[in-house]
Amino acid sequence: MNIKVLKGFFKKEIIALLRSPILVVAILVMPVVQMVVLSGAITFQADNLKLAVQYNPNDVLMTQIYEHAIGTGLFVAIDAKNKDLVEMLQNDDADVVIVAPDGGLTRAVMRNNSELQILIDSVNILKAHSIESYLRGIITQTLLNAQGLEYGRPINFDVRVLFNPQMNTKFFMVPSMVAILVFLALLILISVSITKEKETGTIENLIGAPISKYDIILGKVLPYVVVSFVVMVAIVVVGMLVFGVPFVGSQIMFLMSFLAFCVPACGIGVWLATFTDTQQQAMLGLIIVAFLSLMLSGAIISVENMPVVLRWISYINPLSHYSFLVRNIMLKGPDWVYFFRHAAMMIGVGGLIWIWAIRRFKTVL
């Protein structure tokens, strides 16, 4: 072993690293950023749960339960007046709905014949288990503390777990993997393809050819949109056949969700390619962008559990909206209002990304 040779290689590699600002940022700066961001994002405590309650305002006991639940900070109030309860759960307007018995819960408890109906969205089983546990404790404690009621007066809970009654984790993970793998396929194929042209020098020939930059971009993007569509269909079919994941929503809505997501995802791929000159740099950039997008998407970790700042970032993250759409279309069958709400956000953010990417494509490539 020649020490001088090793020192020479060591010096050469360190100098090569420092000469590339992109590699310096990717290797030395971004791990710290990821640690700070993800430490705040990754939490398995369910909170900020959307609670809707249908009851008569004169029902004292039900009012106390509702106020106690909101007061814990675990739930946020959602107006359920004159709304379809199941539809609220289908469209993610609520995570749980409590329905008081006819005549009010206070009257039913005094007659020792009370039953409280609780409807829970169980697509995310961690959240569903937490909701039921929280509410049982809150309701029981409220009942024991209520003035004028006998200690130990029981309430029967009619808990109905919707959309995933078996509490099967695969029902949550398969739709999430559809969104994640489609995103990765688009990002990797597009950014690496453009960067490869730059690395080999053939991009100069394309730019010098009698074609517009839009032809170049579309020529690099459209084939991989088709490939990603095939990937998506394959994952969905395998998920349904192997894991028994249902598909209860509209197939047309599912396809339109994919097309809407392609707008920002392809834009990110092109934008990322304008910052990289080699495939090695492209892969490092992909790891950073894909990892942060995934962790802040709600595909694995619930967005509601994140701090406010990270929650706002997730709301403009296209992968968040696509993962919500895929999961809800497959398991719930939401309405078109829900679709347009998320699709509009994806297309809007995607439009801004494309403007930036096209400007950089013109000046950098």
N, C-alpha and C positions, 0 to 999 in steps of 0.2 A: 504494500500500500504506500503510494507516494503522497506525502503530506502536501508538498508544493502543488501537485496536480489538483488535489482536492480543494486547496485554498483558491486556486485559479478558477475552478468550476464554481465554487461558492461565490466568489466575487463577481464572476460573469453573470450568474443567475440573479443575484441581488440587484445588480446594475440594470439588467434587462427588466426586472420587475418595476424598479423605480422610474424607469423611462416611460412606462405606460400608466398614465393617470387613471385609466379605467380599471386596470388590475389593482392598483393601490387602493382605490376606493372600494372595490369589490371584496378585497381580501382583508384590509385593515380597518375600514370604516363601517361597512355594512354589517358585519357580525355584531358590532356594538349596538347599532341601530335596531337590528332584529331582536337582540336580547331585550332591549328596553321596551320595544313595542310588544313583543310576544309575552313578556312577563306580565304586562297589563291585560293582554287579550285572553290568555289561556286561564280560564277558571271554570270549575265544574259546579260552582254554586249557582243555582237557578234563581234569578231575581228579575225585576222589571217585567213580571208576568202580566199579560193583559187580562184583567178580570172584568167580566160583565155580569150584572145581577139583575134579574127581573123580579120585582116585588112591589107591593103597595107601600108608598111612603109612610103610611100610618102604622106599618108593621114595625113595632119598636125593636123587637129582637133581631129581625133581619137587617134593620138599619145599623144596629150595633155590630153585627157580624161584618157587614160591608165596611164600616168605618174602621173596625179593628184590623181587617185585612189590608186595607189601604195604608193604615197607620204603621204597619210593620215595615213598610218600604219594600216588601217583596213583590207587591202587586201594584199595578197602575190601573186607574179607573177607566173603564170603557163604557160609553153610553149604549145600553141595549134596549132602550124604549122603542116599542113598535118595530122591532127588527126581528128577522128570522134567525134563530139561535144557531142552527146548524150551518146556515149560510155564512154567519159571522166566523165560525170556526173554519169553514172551507176556504174563506178568503183571507185568513190570517188576521182578521180584525180583532180576534180574541183568542186567548190560549185556553181559557176555561170560562164556563158559564154556570151560574148558580140560579136555580129556579125554585122559588118559594112555593109551598103547597097552597092550594086553593083556600082562600079565607085568611091567609097569612101564617107565618111560622109561629108567631107569638100565641095565636089562638090554638094552633095545632099542638104546641108543647103543653099548654095549660090543660088540654084535653087528653094529654098523654097518648097522642096518636099522630106523631109527626114524622114526616119523611121529606128529606131535602134532596132534590135532584141536582147532581153535579155532572156536567158534560165536559170532558177533557179531550183536547187535541193531543193524541199520543204518537204523532209522527216522530217526535223526538222523545224517546222513552225516558231519558234522564230527566227532562223537563216534566214529563207526565207524572213520574213517581214523586218528584218534588212537590208538584201542585197538590196531589192528593194528600201527601203527608202534611204540608203546610195547612191546608184547609181543615183537615180533621182536628189538628191541634187548635187552630184559631176558633173554630166553631165550638168545640168542647169547652175551651176556656171562657169564651163569651157566655155560653150557657150557664156555666157555674157561677160566673160573676153577676149575672143578670138579677136585678132586684125584683122581688115579688115572685120568683120561681123557686121551686123546691130543689134542693141539691140532688144531683144525680138523675134528674129527669132526662131520659135518653132521647136521642134523635137517630132515626134510621137513615143511613146514607144510601141513596140510589145513585151509585157512581157508574156512569156510562162512558167507556173509553172508545173514542171514535177514530176511524181511519187506520188504526193499527191495533185492534183489540187483543192480538196475541203478544203485543209488546215485543215484536221481532226487530232486533237491531238491523237486520239486513234490509228491512223496508226503509230505513233511514239512510243506510250507507250506499245502497246501489244507486239511487237517484243522485246522491252526492258525487259518486264516482263518475257518473255520466257527465256531469258539469265539469268536474276537475279534469278528466281525461280529454274531453273535447277542447278545453282551454289549453292544455299542455300540447296537444297535437297541433293546433293552429299556431301557437307561439313558437314551438320548436321548428316546425317545417318552414314557416315563412321567414323567420329571422335568420335561421341557419342557411336557407337557400340564397337569400340576398347577400349575406355576409360571405358565402362561398364565392359568389360572383366577384365581390370586391377583392377577396384574398387572391384569386387566380388572375385578376386583371381583366376578366371578360366583361365586367360591368361597363368599362369604358367603351367597349365596342357597341354595347346596347345603347348607351347614351348617345354615341355618335351616329347611330343608325337613324334613318328617316322615319322614326316613330316617336310618339310623345311619351313623356314620363308616365302618363296615366296608363298607356298600353303596357309599359314595363311592369308597373305596379300590379295591374289587374292580371297580367300574365303570370306573375309570381304568387298571386293570392288565390285566384279562382280554383286552380287545380287542387290546392290543399283544403279549400272549403269542401269540395266534393269528397276528398279523402276523409276529412273529419266527420262528415255526415255518415259515411260508411262505418267509421269507428263508433259513432253514437248509436246507430241502429244495432250494430253487433253487441254492444254492451247492454242495451235495453233487452234485446232478445235473450241473451244469456241470463240476465237478471230475472226475467220472467220464467224461463224454462228451468233453470237450475235452482234458483232461490225462491221461486213462487211469488215474486213481487207483482202486485196487481198493476193494471193500467186502466184507470177509471175515467180519465179526462179525455179531452178532445185531441185527436191525432193532428188535426189541422193546427190547433193552438200550439201543440208540441213542436211541429215543424216551423211555425212562425217564430217561436221562441228561439229556436236554433239560428234562424236567419238574422233575427234582431241581435243576438249575441255575437254573431260573426262580425258585425260592424265594429264594436270596440276591440274585440279579440284580435282581428286582423290588423287593425290600426296599431295596436300595441306591438305586434310582431314587426311591422314595417318601421315604426318609431324606434324600436330597440335596435334594429339593424343599422340605423343611421348613426348610432353611437359606437359601433364596433367595426374593427377592421379585419379581425380573424375569427375563425370558428371557435377558438378557445375563449375569446372575449365574449362572443355571443352566448356560449353555454353558461359562463359565469353570470352574465346579465340575466339570462333566463332563470337561473336558480334564485337570484335575488327577487326578481319581479314575481315569479310564480309562487315562491314560498310566502312572501308577504301577502299576495293576493289571496292565496288559499287560507291562510290563518285569519284573515280579516273578512272572510266571505260568508261565514255562517254555514258553510258546507259541512264542517266538522264540529265547530264550537259555536254555540248560540250567540248571535249578535247582541241580544238583550243583556248578556252577562258582562259585556265589555264596558270599560269606562266611557264616559260621554264623548271624549275626543275621538277615541278609536271607533266608537259607534257611528259617529258622523263620517269618518273615513270609509267605513264599511258601506254606508248608504250610497256613496258615489262609486263604489267598487262594482264594475259590471258583473264580475263573477258572483257577487252576492245575489243580485237580481236574477241571474240565470239559474243559480242553484235553487232559489226559492221557487221559480217557475217550474223547473223540472220536477222537484219533489212534490209540489202541490198538484201539478197536472197528473202525475202518475198515481198519487195516492188519494187525492181529494176531489178533483174535478172542479176547479174554481170557475167563476164567471169571467166574461170578457173584460169587465171593468178592472179586475185584478190583473189580467194579462196586460192591458194597455198601460196600466200604472207602472209596471216594471219594464215593459218593452220601451216605453217612452224614455225612461231614465237611461237604459242601455244605449239607445240610439243617440240621445242627447250627449252623453259623455263620449260615446264613440265618435261623434261628429267633431268634437273639440280635439280629440286625440288625432284624428285624421288630418285636421288642419295643420297641427304641429308637425306631424310626420311628413306630410307632403312638402311643407316649407323646408324642412331639414333635408329631405330627399333631393330637392333641387339644388341646395347650396352645398351639401356635404358630399354627395355621391358624384 
